[in-house]
């Protein structure tokens, strides 16, 4: 049995980053349908300059024409853009661990300020390289002793 002395509950105050450019990494990406019925990939990413200041941000890549600019910018940002006119099969699970740079803005959502992606950034002059994919750090198992 564990003994715990309860404290007064404290409301969670969501952190909001100032508008600007920040590194991001994709934690999760799921294939879904948008409200209008279009194919969509919901991205869950960590955004910030270091682990202490980073925050979780959601973004949505909606397929169907009007948001192609965002999809192309995302693909270029993470090094997956195949070139103009080339076809690409996209899977949400293939996006997990990808990194890049995003421009954030602040918008009001449900009466509170929150960060929203305004653009995925990439260097137009930079030569194409393979995408950077990083695995999230694994939690240490306190019951496993490495010897």
N, C-alpha and C positions, 0 to 999 in steps of 0.2 A: 504494500500500500504506500502511496506517496502522499505526503502532507503538503498542503499548499495554503498560504495565507492570501486571501483575495484582496485585491486593490480596487479602487473605484475605476470603472471602465473609462478609457480615454478615446475620444473620437479620432479616427485616422484622418490626418490632414494630408491630402494628396499633394505631392510635390509637382511643380511645373517648372520646366527649364525655360530660360529666356529664349526668345526667338534667335535662331542662328544655325550654324552648321555643326553637326555632331556625328561622330562615328556610331554605327549601329551593327548589331548582329541579330540574325533571325533565330529565335528560339523555337518557334512553331509555325507551321504553314498548313492550312487545311483547305481542301477544295470544297466549295459550297455554291449555293445559288444566291444571287442578289435578289432584292425585293422585286425587281423588274423581271426576274427569271433568267438573267444572264449568268454564264459561268463566272466564278469569282474565286480568287485565292485570298483567304484571310491571313494576314501576316501578324504574328506577335513578335515584337522585337524589343531588345534592350537598347536604349539610346543614352549616350553620355560619354564623357571623356575618361571616366574611371569607374570602378565598381561601386565606390561609395556614393557617387552623385548620379549614377545612371537610373533611368526610370523605364517602366514598361510602356510601350506605345503600340497601338493597333493600327494597321492600315489595310486597305482593300484594293486588290488589283481586279478590276471588273472588265471582263472581255465582252466585246460587242461593238467596237467602233469609236465611241466618243471618248473613251479613256485609253486609247492605244498609246498616246503620248506618254502616259504614266508608266505603262507596261514597258515600253521601249526604253525609257529612262532608267527604270529599275534594272532591266536586263543589262544595260550598258554599265550601270553603276557597279554591279556585282560580277561583271565579266562574262555574262552568258549571252549577250546579244550576238546572233549569228551573222548579222549583216543585212542590209536592206534587201527586201524581197525574198529572204530565205525563210523557210518554215522551221518551226521548233515545237517539239512536244514538251509541254511544261507540266511538271508534277510538283505539288506542294511539298512533298517529303524531300525532294531534291534541293529545296531551298533552305532547309534547316542547317544552320551553321554558317551560312553565307554572311559576308561583311561588306560594308561600304560606308558611304557618307550621305547623310540626309539633311535637308534644310527643314527645320521645325518652325511652326508658327503657333500662336495661342488663339484658341477659339473658345467661346462659351458653349458648354454642353450641359444641359439640365441645370442651368443656373450657376455653374462653376467653371472656372478657367481650366482648360486642358490643352495638352500639346497635340498638334496634328501635323502630319507630313505635308509639306507644301511642294517638295521636289526631292528627287533622288539626284545626287550630284556625281558628275564624272568629268574627267579631264579629256576634252576632245582631242588634244594633241598627244596624249599618252598612248604608247603602242599597246596592242591587245595582249593580255596575259591570261593565263588560266585563272579561274575564279578562286578566291581565297575562301576556304571552308574551314571552320574551326568547330571543334566539338566542345560542348559545355563542360566545365570541370566536374568531375565525379565527386560526389560526397564521400568522405572517408568513412569507412565502416569501423566504428570503435571496437567491435568484437573481433576484427581481423588484425592480427599482429603480423607485420611483414618480416618474418624470419623463419 
